[in-house]
Amino acid sequence: MWHERKRIEGWHAAAEAGDSDAMLHLAHAVKHSDPVEAEHWLRSAADLGNLEAVHKLGLLLWHRGRHADGEEFVQRAALGGYQDAIATMGQFCERRGDFEGADAWFCKVVADDDYSS
């Protein structure tokens, strides 16, 4: 427990100094106990251009019932090339019954994956 507190303190200090990776770690550490703080750190990291944070912020909002806001952030990360977000967009389309849209997003994951190999 002591080590976890020290780790969180370290992430907090680094996040306050503008480290977007520390912001991500901190958001993950507090997401269950303090979702408002988690959202704050994800927004801060997203504002710094961290696409993983943009994606995770979108998921957080979506899971909190703010589907339109959540999807907007996920799409932003997907358009930035973040692979997990591209796959999530495919899943969002599938849930809505937009199988053509889902196929387009899923094909992009495959195409981007083939390109990076």
VOVO-14059 format. One record per residue: residue in one letter; x, y, z of N, C-alpha, C in turn. Coordinates in pm, whole numbers, plus 50000, padded with zeros to 5 digits. Each point is the difference from the previous one (the first is absolute). Layout:
VOVO-14059
aXYZXYZXYZ;...
This chain:
VOVO-14059
m500834988050000499175012050000500875012650000;w501065000050080500895011550008500635002649864;h500424989249933500635001649869499035005949899;e498754995750008498985005249908499795015050023;r499945004050126499855014450030501185008049947;k501214994750018501205006949952499985001149847;r499574989149936499925000149855499005010649953;i498845000550064498985009949964500515014150026;e500715002050111500585013250028500985004049890;g500804990349954500965002749892499295003649871;w498954992549967499235003049880499345013750012;h499505003050119499345012950021500985011549976;a501194998750055501015010549981500365001549853;a500204988849932500355000449858498835005449917;a498784996250036498825004949927499865015050017;e500205004750121499955014550026501055007549918;a501124993149972501085006149922499754998949850;g498894993449960499654999549859500324987049928;d500314989450072500314987049940498704992749968;s499694998749870498724993949961499944985150033;d501134993149998500004985850038499674998450148;a500545008850083499684999750143498525003150021;m499465009049920498565003150009499174987549970;l500434992449899499304987649967500064990050115;h501184998250057500164990750114499135004450117;l500025012850026499235005450112498504998049976;a499545002849881498594998149968499594985550018;h500864990849957499704985850015499954996250149;a500915005450078500074996650143498785004850078;v499385011049957498895005950078498634998249935;k499944993549883498744999749924498844993950078;h500264990250087498904993850075499665008050126;s501015005550064499755007550123499585014449976;d500465006049890499685014049973499935002449849;p498864996249938499895001649855500115014449952;v499655009450084500125014249962501485003749986;e500814995550094501445002749991500594992749880;a499564987749976500494992549883499685007649872;e498795005349991499635007749881500885012349986;h500285006650112500875011849997501374996749940;w500614989150048501344996649952499974995349854;l498954992849962499904995849860499815012149909;r499185009550043499825012349919501315007749989;s500735000750109501295007249999500974993449903;a500094986750006500904992949908499505001149856;a498694999549981499435001449866500325013849944;d499915010250084500325013749957501465001249955;l500854991150052501415000049960500234991649874;g498924994349946500114992349877500244985250017;n499874994950120500204985850026498774992349950;l500154992849889498864993249937499464988550086;e500854993650077499514989750091499055006250102;a500355011850050499145007050095498705004449934;v500075004449876498795004049927499064988049991;h500554988449964499214987749989499404996150135;k500834999950104499524995850132498985009950055;l500175012749972499015009950042498674997149931;g500064997049872498794996649927499304987950060;l500774989850034499414988050061499395003250136;l500725007950079499495003850132498665007249987;l499945009749910498765007449979498894990949950;w500334991249906499014991049943499444990850109;h500884994650083499544991050108499225007450107;r500165013150008499235008050096498715005049938;g499644994849882498735003449938500045011949907;r501155005949983500155011549910500504994949865;h499134992549932500404992849880500485009049887;a499305010749973500405008949890501375006350028;d500185005150123501295005950037501114989549994;g499694988250053500994989350001500424996149860;e499024998349913500324995949863500795010949929;e499705012550030500745011049937501494999250033;f500324997250127501414998950039500654987649940;v499284988850001500554987849941500275002249852;q499075006649931500215002549857501205009149978;r500185009750087501175008949989501304992050009;a500054990650095501194991550014500154990949879;a498894994749951500044991149883500515007449877;l499505012049980500455007949885501475004050012;g500485000250125501425002650023500874987749978;g499354988549975500744987749971500184990650117;y499365002950114500144991350117499204987149976;q500714988749987499414987349959498854995350089;d500155000850131498924995650090498735008249976;a500175012849972498855008649975499344996649867;i500794996449901499444996049871499114987750020;a500504990350075499214987950028498755003450080;t500135009150096498835004150081498955006549912;m500425008249904499035006249909499244989349923;g500694989649959499324988949933498964993650091;q500344998550127499064994150096498815009250023;f500245013050009498905009650016499034999049882;c500564999749879499164998949880499204987150003;e500654989250038499324987050007498835000450097;r500205006150116498935001050100498805007749947;r500265009749915498915008049942499364993149881;g500564988849957499484993349882500565005549871;d501015008450008500645005749883501154990849959;f499644989049933501004989949967500945004549890;e499535008749914500865005649896501095008750064;g499575008550095500965008350072500984991750081;a499474989650065500844991150080501054993549911;d499574995249884500914993549908501115009549956;a499635012449974501005009949957501055002250109;w499555001250126500965001950109500854987650020;f499374988249999500774987750021501004997649888;c499625003549877500944998849888501185009550018;k499755011550058501085009550026500994994250101;v499514993050100500894993550097500894990149927;v499414991649917500754990049926500995006749905;a499555010349928500865006849905501185006750072;d499725006750110501065006750075500964989850059;d499464988750045500834989550057500904993949893;d499464997749880500804994649890501105009749960;y499685012850003500975010249960501165000850097;s499714998150131501055001450100500874987550012;s499604989049936500784987550011501245000449917;
